[in-house]
Amino acid sequence: MRVTYFQRKRRDSTFSLEFIFNDIRERLGDKIESKVCIAPFYSNGIFRRLAIIFHAKLREDEINHITGDNNFTGLLLKQSRTVLTILDCADYEIRTGIRGWLLRKVWINWPIRQSALVTTISEASRQAILRISACSAEKVVVIPVAVSKAYRYQPKPEISERPRILQVGTSINKNLERLAEAIKGLECTLVIVGRLGDVQRRHLDVLEINYENHVGLSTGELTKEYEKCDLLAFASLYEGFGMPIVEAQIVGRPVVTSNLSSMPEVAGKGACLVDPASISSIRAGIERVLTDSEYRKTLVAEGRLNAKRFDAVNIADQYFAVYQGVHSKH
């Protein structure tokens, strides 16, 4: 069985999507013949998006898996052979007017109609997809994100003299600006993975935040940043899943994350939940994790237990079952 994975052209500020499906392909290597088709352009402007669609049509396969973000990629592919993964659609829910209507059609409604099956990575995302698209509930299934085998438990019993707070991602939903406000005055180093914009840099400088910025890290390099950090700060405004939560839990680092969207579902009992709209709530969560050793140990222990839910072998098998189901119908 041949499966072609259609992936976006990666930006430096995005990470998890590529790592997720690289790992799935490795684990299914003895069961499927796979290829990767990377979009020739970033998803900017109507002509480049049309080029992405035609580029995919010329590379149609037995099974076509649109792996997220550029959901429109499969609009010309055979419906019966196409699997679509939608990572999250919170942004499309809040858009209004003609632009919002058009975005929902092009990124959600039409791609779903043109797919045999839709997978998503959390129940929170599944419910959002059903609200927007009004498609059959049976057409949308939840397959959680598999954790890369690159991540291993690396205990760190004591907090560093100057704690390293890791933030993965710099897009607007990652809430970097409020995190910076929350740690103002703390003796710490903020480690930011992802390309910073000029406005973000100025904001960090005005607040006199001591920070490092890393762009375009490999899986191995990102793993090292988890191992060196003292906690993961992931107070996003919304997430389709929140892979950094599980990655930090596997490595054995405490997590401070948001009390909304998919994040409580993903974190289980292994995270300190905060209100991402409240700077004081984010700060209180970070300070508690840094200063309360027993609480920190509890979070790490619960996090390691929680991460077992995302066993990569089991999740790869779930994708294989999806491919088999689609393949058997044509």
BAFI-3210 file (N, C-alpha, C; in Angstrom, 3 decimals, decimal comma, padded with zeros to 6 digits):
// residues 330
n [1|2|3|4|5|6|7|8|9|10|11|12|13|14|15|16|17|18|19|20|21|22|23|24|25|26|27|28|29|30|31|32|33|34|35|36|37|38|39|40|41|42|43|44|45|46|47|48|49|50|51|52|53|54|55|56|57|58|59|60|61|62|63|64|65|66|67|68|69|70|71|72|73|74|75|76|77|78|79|80|81|82|83|84|85|86|87|88|89|90|91|92|93|94|95|96|97|98|99|100|101|102|103|104|105|106|107|108|109|110|111|112|113|114|115|116|117|118|119|120|121|122|123|124|125|126|127|128|129|130|131|132|133|134|135|136|137|138|139|140|141|142|143|144|145|146|147|148|149|150|151|152|153|154|155|156|157|158|159|160|161|162|163|164|165|166|167|168|169|170|171|172|173|174|175|176|177|178|179|180|181|182|183|184|185|186|187|188|189|190|191|192|193|194|195|196|197|198|199|200|201|202|203|204|205|206|207|208|209|210|211|212|213|214|215|216|217|218|219|220|221|222|223|224|225|226|227|228|229|230|231|232|233|234|235|236|237|238|239|240|241|242|243|244|245|246|247|248|249|250|251|252|253|254|255|256|257|258|259|260|261|262|263|264|265|266|267|268|269|270|271|272|273|274|275|276|277|278|279|280|281|282|283|284|285|286|287|288|289|290|291|292|293|294|295|296|297|298|299|300|301|302|303|304|305|306|307|308|309|310|311|312|313|314|315|316|317|318|319|320|321|322|323|324|325|326|327|328|329|330]
n.u [000,856|000,641|001,417|001,226|002,449|001,363|002,851|003,191|005,262|007,786|007,963|010,275|009,251|007,614|007,126|006,246|004,539|005,981|007,781|006,034|004,866|007,103|008,004|005,817|005,912|008,360|007,760|005,856|007,191|007,585|005,126|003,880|004,459|005,971|005,905|007,023|005,610|006,411|005,042|005,468|005,553|005,205|002,131|000,865|-001,110|-003,343|-002,462|-000,166|-001,265|-003,031|-001,113|000,033|-002,103|-002,381|000,143|000,007|-001,994|-000,693|000,828|-000,663|-001,654|-002,080|-003,072|-003,673|-002,410|-003,188|-001,440|-002,016|-002,441|-001,961|-004,684|-006,221|-004,880|-005,636|-007,817|-008,240|-007,757|-008,676|-011,592|-012,189|-009,747|-008,388|-007,054|-007,451|-005,769|-006,613|-005,243|-005,904|-008,638|-009,308|-008,791|-010,323|-012,871|-013,245|-013,041|-014,698|-017,269|-017,008|-014,429|-013,907|-015,897|-015,022|-012,481|-013,212|-014,585|-012,540|-010,453|-011,632|-014,420|-014,655|-012,246|-012,856|-015,151|-013,972|-012,571|-012,059|-011,877|-011,395|-008,865|-008,081|-006,387|-007,171|-009,961|-011,073|-010,400|-011,793|-014,490|-014,628|-014,230|-016,548|-018,472|-017,955|-018,067|-020,300|-020,307|-020,671|-020,462|-019,165|-017,257|-015,055|-012,284|-010,436|-007,030|-004,444|-001,375|001,705|004,575|007,877|010,527|012,914|012,844|013,680|013,614|015,232|016,344|016,261|017,100|017,365|016,563|018,070|020,568|020,158|017,237|016,136|013,690|011,650|010,208|008,300|007,773|006,566|004,392|001,304|-000,649|000,848|001,365|003,539|004,152|002,674|003,794|006,398|005,886|005,017|007,285|008,912|011,483|012,174|014,880|016,005|016,427|014,928|014,219|013,681|012,196|011,988|011,361|011,754|009,797|010,324|008,847|008,365|010,981|011,656|009,822|010,700|013,196|012,548|011,353|013,515|014,250|016,164|017,176|017,392|017,453|016,464|016,505|015,095|015,728|016,924|015,383|016,965|018,417|016,354|015,457|017,629|017,317|014,996|016,032|017,926|016,395|014,501|011,814|008,869|007,184|004,052|001,797|-000,398|-002,876|-004,654|-004,685|-004,405|-003,513|-000,906|001,838|004,434|003,882|003,656|006,137|007,873|006,987|007,768|010,568|010,882|010,328|008,773|005,600|004,027|000,979|-001,916|-005,316|-007,304|-008,835|-007,315|-005,395|-005,622|-006,767|-004,723|-002,543|-003,327|-003,007|-000,528|000,504|000,825|-001,890|-002,834|-004,351|-004,253|-004,774|-004,185|-001,632|-000,709|-001,602|-000,109|002,469|002,264|001,931|004,390|006,200|005,393|006,042|008,812|009,611|008,426|009,340|008,207|005,739|006,657|007,967|005,748|004,322|006,121|006,184|003,464|003,272|004,968|003,560|001,232|002,190|002,463|000,107|000,364|001,624|003,772|003,822|001,252|-000,251|000,730|-000,228|-002,952|-003,153|-002,402|-004,567|-006,534|-005,575|-005,789|-008,568|-009,479|-008,168|-009,309|-011,730|-011,575]
n.v [-001,197|002,141|005,293|008,724|011,498|014,680|017,616|020,842|023,633|024,167|026,618|028,561|028,994|026,918|023,555|020,970|019,502|018,400|016,706|014,896|013,342|012,364|010,533|008,759|007,656|006,302|004,301|002,855|001,721|-000,939|-001,655|000,029|001,696|004,650|008,127|011,535|014,605|017,795|021,000|023,325|026,008|028,543|028,965|031,452|033,848|033,702|032,603|031,120|029,263|027,950|026,817|025,001|023,220|022,157|021,072|018,995|017,425|016,358|014,482|012,479|009,553|006,065|006,216|009,332|011,538|014,375|016,361|018,438|021,950|023,209|022,650|022,714|021,466|019,023|019,448|018,796|016,130|012,609|011,956|009,552|008,487|010,044|011,199|013,444|015,430|017,550|019,826|021,878|024,185|026,552|029,217|029,620|029,548|031,945|033,945|036,486|037,840|038,201|037,342|035,515|033,609|032,691|031,632|029,509|027,915|027,243|026,148|024,362|023,349|022,629|021,031|018,922|017,827|016,814|014,624|011,236|010,504|012,169|013,017|014,083|015,647|015,857|015,669|018,125|019,552|017,987|018,471|021,180|021,087|019,715|021,581|023,706|022,582|020,932|018,312|014,707|013,050|010,620|010,795|012,084|011,375|010,864|010,794|010,722|012,628|011,132|010,524|011,406|009,043|010,095|011,427|011,068|010,057|012,224|012,886|015,770|016,734|019,106|022,603|024,906|027,383|029,760|029,618|027,928|028,677|027,218|028,036|026,983|027,812|030,692|031,888|033,821|032,697|031,486|033,194|034,662|037,286|037,847|035,938|036,920|039,320|038,158|036,974|039,053|040,578|038,248|036,134|034,539|032,595|032,942|030,665|030,640|028,973|029,227|031,587|034,967|037,923|041,402|043,107|041,458|041,067|043,673|044,018|042,122|043,212|045,735|044,913|043,928|041,223|038,373|036,398|033,565|032,715|030,298|028,941|026,904|024,295|020,915|017,683|016,381|018,549|020,080|018,322|018,422|020,999|020,719|018,994|020,604|022,580|023,969|024,178|023,886|026,468|026,966|028,600|028,901|030,566|029,105|025,706|023,018|020,617|020,437|019,540|020,057|019,877|017,115|016,223|017,525|016,321|013,644|013,885|014,656|017,124|019,779|021,253|024,248|025,243|026,180|026,610|025,957|025,177|022,493|021,853|021,139|018,598|017,219|017,452|016,160|015,202|016,172|018,858|022,332|024,319|027,369|030,632|031,802|034,370|035,973|037,692|037,672|035,174|033,414|034,053|033,333|030,563|029,777|030,643|029,033|026,449|026,701|027,159|025,359|022,383|019,835|019,965|020,286|017,823|016,148|016,992|016,225|013,428|012,752|013,691|011,982|009,588|010,332|010,763|008,253|007,662|008,376|006,549|005,720|003,523|002,424|004,579|004,877|002,482|003,055|004,968|003,329|001,588|003,374|003,948|001,399|001,043|003,050|002,276|-000,193|000,404|001,139]
n.w [000,000|-000,956|000,367|000,176|001,804|002,185|002,847|004,401|003,392|005,520|008,067|010,039|012,559|013,170|014,263|015,416|013,671|011,434|012,751|013,954|011,827|010,510|012,381|012,502|009,916|010,030|011,903|010,595|008,562|007,676|006,824|005,025|001,877|001,656|000,695|000,688|000,016|-000,293|-000,050|-002,725|-002,224|000,347|002,139|000,935|-000,495|-003,332|-005,828|-005,260|-003,543|-005,248|-006,900|-005,118|-004,818|-007,470|-007,768|-005,912|-007,103|-009,324|-008,134|-007,072|-005,222|-004,139|-001,508|-000,136|002,108|003,675|005,707|007,429|008,294|005,559|004,573|002,295|000,274|-000,918|-002,628|-005,305|-005,396|-005,454|-003,720|-002,379|-001,814|-000,050|002,978|005,578|007,890|010,454|012,480|014,316|014,672|015,809|015,168|012,900|013,848|015,191|013,337|011,479|009,245|005,602|005,000|007,070|006,528|004,001|004,624|006,288|004,456|002,568|004,098|005,873|005,385|002,523|002,167|003,994|002,825|000,569|001,418|002,453|005,076|008,182|010,406|013,695|016,494|019,119|021,403|021,892|019,563|017,720|018,396|017,765|014,990|014,191|014,940|013,178|010,584|010,392|009,539|009,245|012,345|012,472|010,570|011,516|013,372|016,404|016,729|018,804|019,243|018,501|020,496|019,776|019,476|020,116|022,489|025,857|029,285|031,426|034,318|036,467|039,331|040,867|040,769|038,530|039,381|038,055|036,732|033,771|031,567|029,300|026,200|023,578|020,342|018,564|017,419|017,286|018,966|020,913|022,953|023,872|024,609|026,976|028,642|028,841|030,216|032,577|033,715|034,234|036,014|037,351|038,248|035,814|032,778|029,726|027,331|024,035|021,434|018,077|015,447|016,186|015,898|015,006|016,676|018,871|019,803|020,570|022,634|024,518|025,055|026,151|028,508|029,738|029,654|030,118|027,593|025,342|021,890|019,625|016,414|013,870|014,823|014,946|015,632|017,548|018,607|019,688|021,635|023,408|024,418|025,925|027,873|029,132|030,276|033,084|033,462|031,424|029,890|028,710|028,024|026,150|024,079|022,587|021,425|019,128|019,988|021,568|021,689|022,893|025,634|026,250|025,384|027,179|029,543|029,178|029,162|031,745|032,915|034,716|033,906|032,963|031,946|029,934|031,079|029,305|026,059|024,302|026,127|029,004|028,629|027,267|029,039|031,372|034,764|035,034|035,055|035,880|035,846|034,352|033,918|030,745|029,919|031,990|033,394|036,019|036,915|035,313|036,214|038,930|038,722|037,562|039,547|041,689|040,787|040,557|043,187|044,980|045,872|046,386|045,103|042,530|042,104|042,190|039,914|037,903|038,237|037,787|035,213|033,755|033,963|032,606|030,010|028,949|027,729|025,140|023,482|020,913|019,157|019,317|018,355|015,751|014,725|014,761|012,718|010,596|010,512|009,662|007,051|005,925|006,022|004,260|001,921|001,382|000,289|-002,317]
ca.u [000,000|001,440|000,848|001,984|002,161|001,474|003,219|003,438|006,641|007,939|008,512|011,172|008,527|006,738|007,981|005,731|003,870|006,935|008,318|004,976|004,662|008,359|008,029|004,790|006,421|009,394|007,162|005,056|008,068|007,451|003,723|003,471|005,477|005,597|006,628|006,691|005,499|006,420|004,479|006,534|005,518|004,468|000,712|000,678|-001,676|-004,194|-001,768|000,706|-002,119|-003,462|000,047|000,149|-003,173|-002,047|001,355|-000,451|-002,753|000,257|001,524|-001,701|-001,203|-003,132|-003,612|-003,126|-002,626|-002,924|-001,029|-002,388|-002,074|-002,439|-005,790|-006,797|-003,986|-006,264|-009,106|-008,381|-007,464|-009,861|-012,154|-012,169|-008,365|-007,754|-007,171|-007,109|-005,548|-006,799|-004,614|-006,837|-009,375|-009,807|-008,701|-011,406|-014,119|-013,384|-013,051|-016,045|-017,429|-016,768|-013,124|-014,070|-016,688|-014,183|-011,455|-013,832|-014,873|-011,325|-009,577|-012,348|-015,591|-014,351|-011,316|-013,534|-016,021|-013,130|-011,786|-012,782|-011,856|-010,659|-008,318|-007,643|-005,461|-007,760|-011,420|-011,390|-010,344|-012,880|-015,739|-014,568|-014,433|-017,964|-019,244|-017,735|-018,360|-021,569|-020,172|-021,035|-019,548|-018,396|-016,190|-013,933|-011,791|-009,314|-005,795|-003,526|-000,041|002,716|005,794|009,067|011,407|014,109|012,685|013,953|013,617|016,523|015,985|016,980|016,544|017,379|016,407|019,317|020,711|019,389|016,354|015,898|012,272|011,570|008,992|008,400|006,845|006,490|003,195|000,516|-001,373|001,774|001,198|004,878|004,203|002,224|004,804|007,492|005,411|004,878|008,576|009,679|012,078|012,645|016,243|015,864|016,698|013,829|014,743|012,596|012,438|011,144|011,830|011,133|009,569|010,946|008,032|008,613|012,318|011,603|009,071|011,603|014,253|011,961|011,116|014,834|014,226|017,351|016,630|018,081|016,532|016,967|015,660|015,380|016,386|016,610|014,753|017,978|018,734|015,211|015,493|018,632|016,765|014,126|016,855|018,624|015,475|013,973|010,370|008,271|006,067|003,261|000,523|-000,986|-004,269|-005,366|-003,868|-005,114|-003,038|000,061|002,861|005,502|003,488|003,993|007,587|008,474|006,637|008,610|011,931|010,858|010,329|007,446|004,933|003,021|000,223|-003,191|-006,477|-008,361|-008,604|-006,959|-004,235|-005,911|-006,992|-003,433|-001,628|-003,788|-002,676|000,900|000,857|000,232|-002,775|-002,955|-005,189|-003,304|-005,099|-003,814|-000,191|-000,469|-001,808|001,064|003,608|002,055|002,198|005,832|006,862|005,102|006,829|010,228|009,923|007,823|009,986|007,293|004,772|007,393|008,152|004,441|004,030|006,992|005,720|002,176|003,527|005,522|002,441|000,328|002,805|002,306|-001,101|000,691|002,549|003,913|003,488|-000,204|-000,779|001,062|-001,177|-004,246|-003,074|-002,393|-005,955|-007,217|-005,154|-006,386|-009,992|-009,661|-007,664|-010,215|-012,965|-011,392]
ca.v [000,000|003,358|006,484|009,967|012,499|016,041|018,485|022,257|024,107|024,511|027,891|028,373|029,107|025,757|022,411|019,660|018,779|017,606|015,657|013,903|012,407|011,651|009,405|007,801|006,945|005,358|003,170|002,070|001,436|-002,307|-001,902|000,869|002,351|006,058|009,236|012,846|015,672|019,081|022,076|024,102|027,388|028,828|029,227|032,902|034,346|032,765|031,894|030,108|028,190|027,160|026,026|023,889|022,268|021,460|020,291|017,763|016,619|015,654|013,474|011,671|008,190|005,149|006,932|010,686|012,036|015,808|016,247|019,566|023,337|023,481|021,687|022,817|020,803|017,890|019,788|018,145|014,703|011,758|011,972|008,216|008,097|011,141|011,344|014,812|015,701|018,943|019,917|022,669|025,145|027,614|030,501|029,727|029,763|033,322|034,883|036,949|038,495|037,457|036,685|034,348|032,620|032,118|030,807|028,255|027,096|026,772|025,384|023,357|022,699|021,973|019,909|017,789|017,221|016,145|013,606|010,036|010,483|013,268|012,748|015,244|015,198|015,932|015,769|019,557|019,888|017,279|019,194|022,427|020,724|019,392|022,836|024,529|021,926|020,197|017,030|013,543|012,818|009,409|011,083|012,719|010,506|011,401|010,021|011,640|012,795|010,202|011,160|010,925|008,189|010,864|011,953|010,099|010,609|012,733|013,576|016,970|016,819|020,449|023,752|025,631|028,646|030,684|028,671|028,047|028,499|026,928|028,378|026,422|028,453|032,151|032,404|034,689|031,925|031,004|034,084|034,990|038,615|037,761|035,182|037,846|040,190|037,367|036,652|040,285|040,693|036,959|035,758|033,340|032,724|032,480|030,019|030,718|028,196|029,782|032,892|036,130|039,113|042,615|043,603|040,575|041,365|044,963|043,793|041,431|044,146|046,744|044,268|043,494|039,774|037,641|035,321|032,953|032,413|029,228|028,835|025,804|023,193|019,528|016,981|016,169|019,828|020,462|017,437|018,952|022,176|020,198|018,425|021,676|023,525|023,647|023,996|024,323|027,414|026,764|029,240|029,298|031,004|027,924|024,683|021,836|019,531|020,945|018,500|020,330|019,421|015,697|016,102|017,904|015,309|012,465|014,211|014,784|018,526|020,278|022,016|025,268|025,397|026,891|025,869|025,976|024,506|021,075|021,669|020,276|017,238|016,625|017,447|015,315|015,747|016,452|020,239|023,442|025,017|028,802|031,400|032,432|035,785|036,664|037,719|037,285|033,734|032,765|034,252|032,535|029,170|029,601|030,786|027,857|025,322|026,935|027,253|024,277|021,175|018,690|020,153|020,046|016,367|015,563|017,278|015,399|012,036|012,644|013,916|010,763|008,646|010,829|010,643|006,879|007,597|008,750|005,536|005,929|002,307|002,343|005,649|004,503|001,429|003,687|005,528|002,213|001,123|004,358|003,719|000,136|001,260|003,833|001,480|-001,319|000,873|001,498]
ca.w [000,000|-001,070|001,006|000,026|002,837|001,655|003,966|004,152|003,412|006,929|008,511|011,176|013,833|013,330|014,562|015,802|012,588|010,664|013,614|014,191|010,724|010,273|013,307|012,070|008,734|010,475|012,617|009,645|007,424|007,175|006,480|003,902|001,061|001,851|000,083|001,238|-000,981|000,408|-000,874|-003,366|-001,747|001,572|001,881|000,868|-001,735|-004,067|-006,903|-004,656|-003,017|-006,408|-007,329|-004,165|-005,143|-008,722|-007,466|-005,255|-008,068|-010,183|-007,327|-006,431|-004,960|-003,678|-000,354|-000,041|003,465|003,859|007,106|008,275|008,008|004,199|004,435|000,951|-000,687|-001,590|-003,234|-006,613|-005,273|-005,372|-002,369|-001,774|-001,516|000,687|004,431|005,972|009,313|010,873|013,795|015,118|013,835|016,680|014,480|011,926|014,593|015,679|012,208|011,132|007,957|004,368|005,096|007,932|005,782|002,950|005,260|006,741|003,275|001,898|004,993|006,665|004,778|001,249|002,359|004,635|001,811|-000,426|002,114|002,885|006,537|008,807|011,733|014,455|017,533|020,461|021,396|021,786|018,139|017,031|018,632|016,994|013,581|013,999|015,019|011,989|009,307|010,439|008,848|010,042|013,466|012,206|009,610|012,214|014,442|017,181|016,901|019,491|018,684|019,010|020,978|019,090|020,284|020,487|023,848|026,910|030,643|031,887|035,567|036,905|040,693|041,439|039,877|038,291|040,115|037,203|036,039|032,338|031,247|027,866|025,458|022,229|019,412|018,662|016,745|018,165|019,980|021,948|024,111|024,350|025,221|028,369|029,394|029,138|031,300|033,799|034,330|034,430|037,344|037,859|037,879|034,992|031,350|028,884|026,125|023,058|020,220|017,025|014,981|016,816|015,101|015,543|017,792|020,015|020,329|021,280|023,870|025,439|025,447|027,041|029,807|030,223|029,817|029,688|026,776|024,213|020,801|018,764|015,220|012,956|015,522|014,621|016,750|018,578|019,250|020,513|022,800|024,338|025,093|026,987|028,941|029,854|030,918|034,415|033,285|030,166|029,973|027,488|028,358|024,872|024,054|022,101|020,777|018,673|020,848|022,534|021,778|023,860|026,972|026,394|025,232|028,462|030,540|028,965|029,587|033,192|033,318|035,084|032,848|033,268|030,702|030,029|031,600|028,288|024,787|024,441|027,006|030,160|028,122|026,930|030,192|032,469|036,083|035,052|034,732|036,625|034,913|034,612|032,999|029,826|029,744|033,226|033,650|037,417|037,022|034,717|037,125|040,142|038,384|037,382|040,848|042,517|040,291|040,835|044,621|045,764|045,357|046,443|044,017|041,290|041,981|041,874|038,508|037,061|038,332|037,093|033,796|033,167|033,833|031,568|028,684|028,459|026,896|023,770|022,987|019,478|018,408|019,278|017,507|014,372|014,340|014,490|011,366|009,644|010,406|008,816|005,668|005,477|005,806|003,034|000,794|001,111|-000,338|-003,729]
c.u [000,889|000,693|001,775|001,500|002,411|001,682|003,428|004,932|006,866|008,535|009,358|010,447|007,608|007,580|007,252|005,189|004,832|007,480|007,300|004,942|005,954|008,407|007,012|005,295|007,489|008,774|006,304|005,883|007,942|006,029|003,245|004,698|005,124|006,493|006,178|006,680|005,373|005,928|005,599|006,618|004,941|003,025|000,439|000,094|-002,373|-003,414|-000,825|-000,118|-002,668|-002,325|000,258|-000,873|-002,834|-000,796|000,972|-001,173|-001,819|000,977|000,548|-001,271|-002,380|-003,859|-002,908|-003,448|-002,199|-002,669|-001,268|-001,839|-002,561|-003,581|-006,350|-006,015|-004,690|-007,544|-009,316|-008,082|-008,763|-010,325|-011,985|-010,777|-007,663|-008,093|-006,683|-006,898|-005,707|-006,284|-005,447|-007,520|-009,940|-009,820|-009,862|-012,756|-014,333|-013,399|-014,485|-016,064|-017,136|-015,448|-013,215|-014,828|-015,826|-013,100|-012,020|-014,139|-013,596|-010,483|-010,301|-013,418|-015,270|-013,331|-011,963|-014,417|-015,211|-012,257|-012,663|-012,907|-011,011|-010,141|-007,958|-007,012|-005,980|-009,273|-011,857|-011,390|-011,480|-014,199|-015,771|-014,810|-015,903|-018,833|-019,144|-018,302|-019,735|-021,501|-020,584|-019,999|-018,655|-017,216|-014,938|-013,516|-010,588|-008,185|-004,790|-002,171|000,910|003,958|006,990|009,932|012,705|014,051|012,824|013,933|015,041|016,276|016,872|016,461|016,425|017,192|017,751|019,354|020,017|018,490|016,195|014,438|012,153|010,205|009,170|007,331|006,733|005,272|002,274|-000,207|-000,473|001,882|002,535|004,923|003,760|003,210|005,965|007,109|005,402|006,211|009,455|010,189|012,555|014,073|016,183|016,312|015,517|014,424|013,596|012,998|011,459|011,596|011,032|010,931|010,206|010,178|008,269|009,974|012,320|010,895|009,954|012,691|013,735|011,757|012,406|014,847|015,542|016,884|017,634|017,035|017,171|015,979|016,086|016,077|015,980|015,918|015,740|018,316|017,594|015,154|016,469|018,110|015,779|014,961|017,540|017,678|015,055|012,463|009,976|007,134|005,320|001,859|-000,156|-002,435|-005,170|-004,360|-004,793|-004,747|-002,122|001,170|003,981|005,169|003,959|005,499|008,298|008,191|007,504|010,031|012,015|010,939|008,908|006,911|003,972|002,279|-001,162|-004,325|-007,625|-007,922|-008,242|-005,951|-004,518|-006,120|-005,671|-002,549|-002,038|-003,506|-001,229|001,291|000,195|-000,584|-002,956|-003,908|-004,267|-003,577|-004,652|-002,314|000,113|-000,650|-000,616|002,259|003,473|002,353|003,681|006,555|006,608|005,945|008,307|010,568|009,407|008,327|009,054|006,251|005,432|007,591|006,845|004,086|004,854|006,512|004,406|002,351|004,067|004,437|001,521|000,884|002,675|001,055|-000,785|001,769|002,586|003,536|001,977|-000,792|-000,461|000,104|-002,563|-004,257|-003,093|-003,799|-006,781|-006,867|-005,765|-007,870|-010,275|-009,269|-008,636|-011,467|-012,776|-010,507]
c.v [001,243|004,539|007,661|010,964|013,884|016,998|019,922|022,505|024,719|025,894|027,640|028,400|027,918|024,492|021,080|018,856|017,872|016,446|014,532|012,873|011,750|010,391|008,335|006,988|005,919|004,110|002,295|001,609|000,045|-002,632|-001,102|001,324|003,835|007,007|010,521|013,851|016,997|020,165|022,929|025,540|027,440|029,149|030,726|033,276|033,276|031,967|030,825|028,951|027,323|026,278|024,824|022,803|021,472|020,595|018,959|016,847|015,786|014,525|012,583|010,210|007,300|005,726|008,273|011,238|013,498|016,005|017,492|020,894|023,746|022,524|021,616|022,019|019,735|018,193|019,164|016,649|013,905|011,653|010,629|007,763|009,088|011,109|012,742|014,872|017,195|019,051|020,745|023,668|026,286|028,967|030,703|029,934|031,233|034,349|035,235|037,541|037,580|036,702|035,419|033,234|031,917|031,212|029,469|027,332|026,440|025,866|024,263|022,634|021,950|020,841|018,696|017,061|016,389|015,057|012,418|009,996|011,638|012,793|014,065|014,751|015,351|016,011|017,222|019,998|019,224|018,024|020,507|022,161|020,448|020,645|023,628|023,871|021,285|018,893|015,900|013,308|011,614|009,669|011,634|011,850|011,150|010,381|010,959|011,695|011,788|010,974|010,554|010,092|008,895|011,346|010,836|010,813|010,965|013,545|014,777|017,296|018,241|021,507|024,460|026,924|029,779|029,807|028,994|027,696|028,360|027,294|027,882|027,053|029,944|032,735|033,075|033,915|031,435|031,962|034,517|036,319|038,584|036,963|036,091|038,801|039,436|037,101|037,886|040,357|039,387|036,704|034,442|033,641|032,148|031,947|029,896|029,958|028,673|031,183|034,018|037,242|040,325|043,154|042,760|040,858|042,671|044,803|043,123|042,371|045,204|046,175|043,776|042,001|039,190|036,421|034,802|032,664|031,397|028,998|027,624|024,620|021,838|018,891|016,786|017,441|020,292|019,607|017,958|020,169|021,763|019,699|019,508|022,567|023,041|023,513|024,444|025,277|027,347|027,304|029,782|029,746|029,915|026,993|023,596|020,626|020,116|019,938|018,817|019,891|017,990|015,485|016,445|016,857|014,063|012,713|014,339|016,213|018,962|021,214|023,022|025,534|025,962|025,982|025,833|025,244|023,046|020,810|020,895|018,818|016,524|016,463|016,474|015,986|016,231|017,850|021,192|024,261|026,466|029,423|032,147|033,910|036,623|036,567|037,255|035,782|032,967|032,872|033,380|031,061|028,892|029,671|029,568|026,662|025,488|026,833|026,091|022,934|019,966|018,766|019,833|018,540|015,673|015,777|016,391|013,950|011,832|012,829|012,685|009,699|009,049|010,583|009,244|006,721|007,778|007,834|005,557|004,704|002,180|003,378|005,382|003,428|002,005|004,328|004,420|001,669|002,070|004,115|002,439|000,303|002,010|002,997|000,376|-000,903|001,302|000,488]
c.w [000,000|-000,440|000,732|001,068|002,248|002,820|003,498|003,963|004,782|007,128|009,751|012,508|014,081|013,425|014,569|014,631|011,826|011,487|013,803|013,067|010,254|011,130|012,911|010,879|009,117|011,083|011,703|008,447|006,846|006,729|005,271|003,121|001,047|001,069|000,769|000,101|-000,232|-000,540|-001,463|-002,877|-000,342|001,193|001,976|-000,487|-002,557|-005,112|-006,355|-004,091|-004,146|-006,914|-006,419|-004,497|-006,409|-008,558|-006,824|-006,241|-008,947|-009,454|-006,561|-006,328|-004,553|-002,469|-000,284|001,343|003,530|005,348|007,955|007,805|006,619|003,867|003,021|-000,094|-001,508|-002,333|-004,613|-006,561|-005,175|-003,926|-001,666|-001,358|-000,583|002,167|004,784|007,477|009,557|012,300|014,758|014,206|014,671|015,974|013,514|012,598|014,919|014,550|011,829|009,719|006,779|004,436|005,947|007,233|004,742|003,534|005,715|005,565|002,739|002,794|005,748|005,835|003,482|001,410|003,023|003,631|000,822|000,198|002,479|004,396|007,034|010,155|012,392|015,745|018,957|020,332|021,302|020,325|017,365|017,193|017,858|015,511|013,305|014,067|013,727|010,736|009,236|009,647|009,780|011,132|013,216|011,270|010,277|013,389|015,122|017,206|017,556|018,806|019,322|019,433|020,261|020,031|020,661|021,932|024,868|028,258|031,055|033,159|035,859|038,301|041,240|040,356|039,729|039,102|039,371|036,334|034,555|032,069|029,736|027,312|024,032|021,346|019,655|017,954|017,764|019,259|021,110|023,131|024,716|025,091|026,683|029,221|029,778|030,264|032,628|034,481|034,523|035,865|037,939|037,380|037,110|033,570|030,589|027,584|025,128|021,805|019,151|016,677|015,627|015,798|015,759|016,744|019,038|020,636|021,118|022,619|024,917|025,944|026,415|028,439|030,455|030,554|029,309|028,882|025,758|023,147|019,863|017,624|014,393|013,592|014,948|015,823|017,890|019,326|020,145|021,777|023,845|025,089|026,187|028,167|029,767|030,647|032,302|034,401|031,892|030,476|028,647|027,716|027,104|025,029|023,481|021,443|020,253|019,508|021,925|022,781|022,761|025,284|027,193|026,267|026,532|029,532|030,399|029,463|031,106|033,679|033,677|034,011|033,461|031,966|030,980|030,476|030,598|027,035|025,054|025,544|028,289|029,763|027,872|028,163|031,281|033,806|036,157|034,658|035,711|035,630|035,333|033,603|032,041|029,570|030,933|033,459|035,067|037,617|036,455|035,657|038,368|039,879|038,252|038,720|041,733|042,080|040,653|042,317|045,457|045,221|045,364|045,331|042,685|041,058|041,609|040,411|037,580|037,054|037,587|035,589|033,101|032,989|032,685|030,171|028,101|027,591|025,416|023,193|021,459|018,654|018,248|018,321|016,035|013,865|014,038|013,100|010,313|009,435|009,537|007,348|005,109|005,158|004,526|001,817|000,398|000,351|-001,785|-004,427]
res [m|r|v|t|y|f|q|r|k|r|r|d|s|t|f|s|l|e|f|i|f|n|d|i|r|e|r|l|g|d|k|i|e|s|k|v|c|i|a|p|f|y|s|n|g|i|f|r|r|l|a|i|i|f|h|a|k|l|r|e|d|e|i|n|h|i|t|g|d|n|n|f|t|g|l|l|l|k|q|s|r|t|v|l|t|i|l|d|c|a|d|y|e|i|r|t|g|i|r|g|w|l|l|r|k|v|w|i|n|w|p|i|r|q|s|a|l|v|t|t|i|s|e|a|s|r|q|a|i|l|r|i|s|a|c|s|a|e|k|v|v|v|i|p|v|a|v|s|k|a|y|r|y|q|p|k|p|e|i|s|e|r|p|r|i|l|q|v|g|t|s|i|n|k|n|l|e|r|l|a|e|a|i|k|g|l|e|c|t|l|v|i|v|g|r|l|g|d|v|q|r|r|h|l|d|v|l|e|i|n|y|e|n|h|v|g|l|s|t|g|e|l|t|k|e|y|e|k|c|d|l|l|a|f|a|s|l|y|e|g|f|g|m|p|i|v|e|a|q|i|v|g|r|p|v|v|t|s|n|l|s|s|m|p|e|v|a|g|k|g|a|c|l|v|d|p|a|s|i|s|s|i|r|a|g|i|e|r|v|l|t|d|s|e|y|r|k|t|l|v|a|e|g|r|l|n|a|k|r|f|d|a|v|n|i|a|d|q|y|f|a|v|y|q|g|v|h|s|k|h]
***
